Amino acid sequence: MKKGMILVLLAVVIMTSFAQDSDNSGLKALVNHHAARNFVSGSIARSDLDAIINAGIRAPSARNQQPWYFTVVQNPDLAQKIVPQSQDGNVLIVVSSFGDGKTNGSQIFDCALATENIYLAAQVLGYGSRIYTGPMDTINSRFKAELGLPSGHSAVALVRVGRVQAGVDAVSAASSRKRANDMVNYK
Ligand SMILES: Cc1cc2nc3c(=O)[nH]c(=O)nc-3n(C[C@H](O)[C@H](O)[C@H](O)COP(=O)(O)O)c2cc1C
């Protein structure tokens, strides 16, 4: 067989194996995540927290402005004031940005991408995670100073990260999603 032909065949094999590989770990992380409900107490290694924050920092942003700031709440009393269900060892990662946390579309969008990265990175590392926007009004009206948010910042979202009950996986814990057939149109 000619060398060129072999190279083309090799490229096709590699491309199809990437596109269709159901074991692809990146795709698995995107598809199998779920919002944890069964948090239990237990600590999170500092190196894992650093890796989770680094995933947030690596998010894309409009004009690469990276408008976010991350406040890592490890203090259990403060965590419970913000998310009353917080268990010992749960960490809240508050994502904040300039403004009121609501109206600057691009910044909010960028913060959402960073939030998603944090949420997924925690699960890739074996923790449970859940995104919250419910407590934002409470944070922004009462806890900015205690959290030490940067001047002029408001919280946009937070990710709760913690240990989860063993044996609860995406199959048993994720809620259903709309069917792809109803949500996409290929032209
Ligand atoms: C932007 C956003 C805000 C959310 N806010 C809250 C919240 O305030 N409280 C809460 O319990 N869950 C919150 N969630 C979690 C969602 O309820 C959860 O992601 C959704 O029900 C899907 O869950 P599943 O992936 O386990 O199926 C939020 C999720 C997102 C993406």
The ligand as a MOL file (V3000), in Angstrom:
LIG
                    3D

  0  0  0     0  0            999 V3000
M  V30 BEGIN CTAB
M  V30 COUNTS 31 33 0 0 0
M  V30 BEGIN ATOM
M  V30 1 C -27.8040 28.6240 37.1400 0
M  V30 2 C -28.1930 27.5440 38.1290 0
M  V30 3 C -28.7180 27.8980 39.3550 0
M  V30 4 C -29.0730 26.9200 40.2950 0
M  V30 5 N -29.5120 27.3000 41.5320 0
M  V30 6 C -29.8250 26.3680 42.4400 0
M  V30 7 C -30.2470 26.7570 43.7500 0
M  V30 8 O -30.3160 27.9340 44.0800 0
M  V30 9 N -30.5690 25.7710 44.6370 0
M  V30 10 C -30.4880 24.4410 44.3070 0
M  V30 11 O -30.7910 23.5950 45.1560 0
M  V30 12 N -30.0590 24.0440 43.0780 0
M  V30 13 C -29.7280 24.9740 42.1380 0
M  V30 14 N -29.2870 24.5840 40.8970 0
M  V30 15 C -29.1620 23.1440 40.5700 0
M  V30 16 C -30.2190 22.7180 39.5610 0
M  V30 17 O -31.4650 22.5530 40.2050 0
M  V30 18 C -29.7540 21.4120 38.8740 0
M  V30 19 O -28.5680 21.6980 38.1840 0
M  V30 20 C -30.7730 20.8730 37.9050 0
M  V30 21 O -31.9750 20.5340 38.5790 0
M  V30 22 C -30.2740 19.6430 37.1750 0
M  V30 23 O -29.9190 18.6630 38.1120 0
M  V30 24 P -29.2570 17.2770 37.6490 0
M  V30 25 O -28.0640 17.6520 36.7970 0
M  V30 26 O -28.8880 16.5620 38.8840 0
M  V30 27 O -30.2370 16.5240 36.8420 0
M  V30 28 C -28.9150 25.5500 39.9570 0
M  V30 29 C -28.3700 25.2000 38.7230 0
M  V30 30 C -27.9990 26.1740 37.8250 0
M  V30 31 C -27.3760 25.7540 36.4970 0
M  V30 END ATOM
M  V30 BEGIN BOND
M  V30 1 1 1 2
M  V30 2 1 2 3
M  V30 3 2 2 30
M  V30 4 2 3 4
M  V30 5 1 4 5
M  V30 6 1 4 28
M  V30 7 2 5 6
M  V30 8 1 6 7
M  V30 9 1 6 13
M  V30 10 2 7 8
M  V30 11 1 7 9
M  V30 12 1 9 10
M  V30 13 2 10 11
M  V30 14 1 10 12
M  V30 15 2 12 13
M  V30 16 1 13 14
M  V30 17 1 14 15
M  V30 18 1 14 28
M  V30 19 1 15 16
M  V30 20 1 16 17
M  V30 21 1 16 18
M  V30 22 1 18 19
M  V30 23 1 18 20
M  V30 24 1 20 21
M  V30 25 1 20 22
M  V30 26 1 22 23
M  V30 27 1 23 24
M  V30 28 2 24 25
M  V30 29 1 24 26
M  V30 30 1 24 27
M  V30 31 2 28 29
M  V30 32 1 29 30
M  V30 33 1 30 31
M  V30 END BOND
M  V30 END CTAB
M  END
